[in-house]
Amino acid sequence: MNPATALATVLVDELVRCGLTDVVLAPGSRSAPLAMALHAESRVRLHVRIDERSASYLALGLAKRSERPVALICSSGTATANFHPAVIEAAESGVPLLVLTADRPPELRGTGANQTIDQLKMYGSATRWFAEVGVPEDRPGQVAYWRSLACRAYQRASGPADPGPVHLNLAFREPLIPDGDTSWCEPLDGGANGPWVRARVAPPPIALHLPPTRRGVLVVGDGAANVRRYVAAAGMAGWPVLSEPNGGARYGDHAVSTYHHLLSTPEFADAHQPDVVVTLGRPGLSRPLLSWLRRAGEHIVVAPDLGRWPDPTRSATQVAQAVEIPVAAGDDSWLHAWRHADRAARTAVDEVLDASGLSEPRLARDLVDALPNGALLFCGSSMPIRDLDQAMRPRRGIRLMANRGASGIDGLVSTAMGAALAHNGPSYALLGDLTFLHDQNGLILGPREPRPDVCFVVVNNDGGGIFSLLPQAAVRDPFERVFGTPHGVDLGYVAAATGTPYTLVPDLSDLPKAMRGEGPRIVEVRTDREENVRVHARLREAAQAAVRAALAA
């Protein structure tokens, strides 16, 4: 057996023993040993994509939804660089990826050899761990090295406290494909009962016990862990819950779905300063919420890994791996005040949306309402997630996800595909037109590839709608070209190029019917950017007026 085949065979086998179930491969020559080993491995589900960037985000979506490491493989050269954006997103959002890049051997580096670049630590600080595996050699001791290395990589990617991407750079000398000889200088077999190295799971951390208080608030952002336990504890303590849609806590009687509008009303924000705020995950959608957090007297951030905690407002007073929220005696006036204002704002928001016809925030609200129980909704990182934050009503029974680690618009079609492949139920994605076009290669599926059941609902306002709501919109002369960026692309033709079923929805009442089907499919909803600005203005004015009236009542 040649050394390249031996290393690839052992590495794949050991990763499977550790628990690997999904692998995404971007084809290439130097990675042939890994590709051949994976094709022969029946215990993993193999996904092949011709575009490395699409492949990397597909792996990101698979790992994000399954919460398990997914292996990502490519050839040498610029193929490896195309993984970088997804590796960054995985690092920022704590998604376990095993990035395996094939490389030329050391004697070809720095010589101008074809497809040979510096791949050592090429993802910098975006990885949790990096290893230059070294050129495999036919000598005793290699199998123990390869198998223990695979175990270390899998466990480091998994976390459990700080999951994220791990990079193994694998230098292969030719020959790169099996030569028909199965002999090796030592047994290639792994352990008799599982992985070569078994990692011991640490005991649960000791929780920080808070003093009892009724005037507390639970804030839930992206990437929050143990959400249900904290929501239940907040409910017993009489605290309101302010959850971003992708935080997973916008459900139940204590969920305040209009917190963005409440906290953008100065009279309410000033009058409702809590004794303590507990934050899970990374809140970052609502500027009024972030401004309000800066004034919190006691702000406790829950972070499973104390080496990395989110605190963009620099307002944290304590950081803990776990927090115990005690039941507190007293009346419900604090919670009642939040819920009273929330009901008033909710009524105002819904009235504006119902009267607005086909608008982007109404589409976001109505889409969530129309989803069946057990559905997954993957949301674009720019306007769609913000529209959900400001318009979505509380509900149970769905899983909502977004790439809010680095909040880029790249790779979201592929991420949604990956998340759908890992989800046990129907999947949907709400994306803007620029986000959709940015990753249209994600629609390319080979005839033998697993096909996800996912409906892409694309909001097409012919450009970058979020910029119309930012100060840049006031600079009228260059705005349309350098910020608005109209494209004029007919999404029906984009869908036709890949044979993806496509429907244009002229009225929101047609949306539930249009979303029906199986496999990847596209539903387009066309909106107007300037009208979208006016709808958001009416929402803000109506909600704030309703909150002020509720405070005066």
C-alpha positions, -999 to 999 in steps of 0.1 A, spaced: 0 0 0 14 34 -8 17 59 21 -9 84 8 -36 56 6 -26 43 41 -29 77 58 -62 85 41 -77 51 49 -66 53 86 -76 89 91 -111 84 76 -117 52 97 -106 69 129 -128 99 124 -158 76 118 -150 58 150 -150 92 168 -185 99 155 -181 115 120 -213 110 99 -210 136 71 -182 147 48 -182 174 22 -157 171 -6 -146 196 -33 -129 175 -60 -92 179 -69 -61 158 -77 -40 162 -46 -69 152 -23 -74 120 -43 -63 97 -14 -90 111 8 -116 111 -19 -110 74 -27 -111 65 10 -143 83 15 -160 68 -16 -152 34 -2 -165 43 33 -202 33 37 -205 46 73 -205 83 62 -227 104 40 -206 120 13 -215 153 -3 -196 165 -34 -197 201 -45 -177 216 -74 -173 250 -58 -151 251 -27 -169 281 -11 -202 264 -16 -188 232 -2 -175 249 29 -208 266 37 -227 233 31 -205 217 57 -211 247 80 -249 243 77 -246 205 83 -225 210 114 -246 240 127 -278 221 126 -265 187 137 -242 202 164 -216 175 154 -183 179 136 -185 177 98 -153 171 77 -145 194 48 -120 184 22 -103 200 -8 -72 199 -29 -42 222 -26 -37 258 -37 -64 284 -40 -90 258 -33 -80 260 4 -84 298 4 -120 295 -7 -128 278 26 -116 308 46 -150 328 49 -168 297 62 -140 289 86 -143 325 100 -181 321 104 -176 287 121 -150 303 145 -173 332 154 -204 311 159 -188 281 175 -196 255 148 -175 223 148 -157 219 114 -129 195 105 -110 212 77 -87 188 58 -66 204 31 -45 184 8 -10 198 1 21 193 -19 51 177 0 78 200 14 102 195 -15 77 212 -39 70 242 -17 86 275 -26 96 262 -60 68 275 -82 53 240 -84 18 239 -97 -10 246 -72 14 250 -44 10 278 -19 18 284 18 -10 265 36 5 264 71 -18 280 96 -35 298 66 -67 304 86 -48 322 113 -66 327 146 -99 315 131 -91 278 140 -93 263 174 -63 241 165 -40 235 135 -17 206 127 7 200 98 3 162 96 35 156 77 42 134 47 32 98 55 59 72 55 60 34 55 75 29 89 62 16 123 45 41 146 26 60 119 -8 44 126 -7 54 163 2 89 153 -25 92 127 -53 77 149 -44 97 180 -42 129 158 -77 122 144 -91 118 179 -75 150 190 -88 169 160 -124 156 164 -125 163 201 -111 198 198 -136 206 171 -164 192 192 -156 214 222 -176 207 243 -172 241 259 -157 259 229 -165 241 196 -151 254 163 -130 247 133 -99 226 133 -74 225 104 -53 195 94 -29 201 65 -21 168 48 9 166 25 7 137 0 35 124 -23 25 105 -54 12 79 -61 -22 93 -50 -45 64 -58 -45 28 -45 -19 6 -62 -36 -28 -55 -11 -37 -28 -26 -40 7 5 -47 27 19 -23 53 47 -25 78 23 -26 108 -14 -34 113 -36 -5 101 -65 -16 123 -80 7 149 -92 0 185 -114 -30 191 -143 -10 206 -143 25 193 -119 54 189 -81 52 196 -84 78 223 -115 83 244 -119 119 256 -134 122 291 -163 147 293 -159 173 321 -185 175 348 -211 203 346 -198 237 358 -208 251 392 -235 277 386 -233 312 398 -263 317 422 -280 351 419 -298 368 447 -336 366 443 -352 395 425 -383 401 405 -368 429 385 -346 408 362 -345 403 324 -333 374 304 -318 384 270 -312 356 244 -291 360 213 -275 339 186 -257 307 197 -273 305 231 -270 271 249 -294 255 274 -321 279 263 -352 260 276 -337 256 311 -331 294 314 -364 303 299 -382 281 325 -361 296 353 -369 332 341 -406 322 340 -405 310 376 -387 342 387 -412 365 369 -387 379 344 -395 390 308 -375 372 281 -361 393 252 -351 368 225 -337 373 190 -355 350 166 -325 328 162 -319 328 200 -346 301 202 -365 316 232 -393 336 216 -421 315 229 -443 313 260 -461 339 281 -429 357 292 -416 364 256 -415 401 248 -415 400 210 -416 438 205 -386 446 227 -369 465 199 -397 490 198 -401 491 236 -365 499 241 -364 524 212 -390 544 232 -369 565 256 -397 568 282 -400 530 284 -363 523 284 -356 549 311 -384 536 333 -375 499 331 -340 496 343 -336 461 358 -317 450 389 -300 423 368 -297 412 332 -286 377 322 -275 373 286 -272 340 267 -255 339 234 -246 369 213 -273 396 209 -265 420 181 -297 427 160 -312 456 179 -294 488 185 -319 499 212 -313 467 231 -275 471 230 -279 507 241 -301 496 270 -276 469 280 -249 496 284 -270 511 312 -276 478 330 -263 480 366 -257 442 369 -251 424 336 -242 387 338 -230 370 306 -234 332 305 -205 317 284 -197 280 284 -160 288 277 -146 315 300 -118 321 276 -143 336 251 -174 355 260 -196 379 241 -198 414 254 -200 439 225 -213 467 248 -185 463 274 -212 462 300 -207 428 315 -201 429 353 -198 391 357 -191 361 334 -201 326 344 -204 292 327 -238 287 343 -262 308 363 -289 298 388 -319 321 386 -339 316 418 -376 319 424 -383 353 439 -413 363 461 -432 395 453 -458 409 430 -458 407 392 -459 444 386 -425 443 368 -435 415 344 -469 430 340 -455 464 329 -434 447 302 -463 425 290 -487 455 290 -464 475 268 -456 445 246 -493 439 239 -498 475 229 -468 476 206 -477 442 192 -512 454 183 -498 485 166 -472 466 147 -497 441 134 -521 468 124 -494 486 103 -483 453 87 -519 442 79 -525 476 62 -492 476 43 -500 450 17 -470 431 5 -441 443 26 -408 428 37 -416 428 75 -451 414 68 -436 386 47 -412 377 76 -441 377 101 -465 358 79 -439 332 68 -431 322 104 -469 320 111 -474 297 81 -446 272 89 -456 238 101 -445 225 135 -411 208 132 -399 231 105 -365 247 102 -362 283 90 -327 295 79 -326 333 77 -304 357 58 -280 378 79 -290 413 67 -326 425 65 -345 392 68 -333 385 103 -339 421 114 -374 420 99 -381 388 119 -367 404 150 -391 434 147 -422 416 133 -421 379 144 -448 369 169 -439 344 196 -445 308 186 -433 273 194 -425 243 172 -399 257 148 -361 260 147 -347 293 134 -311 297 124 -288 323 109 -251 328 102 -247 356 127 -212 348 139 -196 371 113 -229 381 98 -218 379 62 -242 374 33 -219 349 16 -226 312 14 -261 313 27 -278 292 0 -252 265 7 -255 268 45 -293 265 42 -288 234 21 -265 219 47 -288 227 76 -318 212 57 -298 180 51 -292 177 88 -328 185 98 -354 159 104 -384 178 89 -393 204 63 -369 233 58 -372 268 46 -349 298 40 -357 335 39 -330 353 19 -325 387 2 -318 389 -35 -281 399 -31 -276 371 -6 -292 346 -30 -272 357 -60 -240 358 -40 -242 320 -36 -263 308 -65 -237 281 -71 -252 265 -40 -281 253 -61 -258 231 -82 -264 195 -71 -250 164 -89 -274 137 -98 -261 113 -71 -260 139 -43 -284 138 -13 -311 163 -20 -324 185 9 -361 194 13 -358 232 14 -378 260 0 -360 293 -6 -382 323 -1 -363 352 -18 -371 388 -11 -362 406 -43 -360 444 -40 -333 447 -67 -304 456 -45 -291 460 -10 -322 470 10 -306 474 43 -286 504 31 -318 523 25 -324 522 63 -288 535 71 -273 570 70 -258 562 36 -292 567 21 -290 604 27 -261 607 2 -284 605 -28 -259 610 -57 -237 579 -53 -261 559 -32 -278 538 -59 -246 527 -76 -223 520 -46 -248 510 -19 -282 502 -35 -265 481 -62 -294 472 -85 -287 441 -105 -318 436 -127 -314 398 -126 -344 376 -134 -343 350 -107 -365 327 -128 -336 323 -152 -312 316 -123 -336 288 -112 -339 275 -147 -302 272 -151 -300 246 -124 -335 230 -130 -348 243 -96 -386 247 -94 -395 284 -93 -427 304 -84 -432 341 -84 -457 352 -56 -476 384 -64 -496 383 -32 -488 370 2 -521 351 3 -505 328 -23 -474 321 -2 -485 289 16 -495 272 -16 -463 284 -34 -441 269 -7 -454 234 -11 -433 208 -28 -403 186 -22 -366 191 -27 -349 224 -34 -373 251 -48 -375 288 -50 -403 312 -42 -397 349 -52 -414 378 -36 -408 412 -52 -408 443 -31 -398 480 -34 -369 494 -14 -383 529 -10 -417 516 2 -398 493 26 -383 524 42 -417 540 46 -432 508 61 -404 506 87 -409 543 96 -447 536 101 -439 506 123 -415 526 145 -439 556 148 -470 534 155 -452 512 180 -437 540 200 -470 559 201 -487 528 214 -460 523 241 -463 559 252 -500 555 254 -497 523 275 -473 541 299 -498 569 304 -527 546 310 
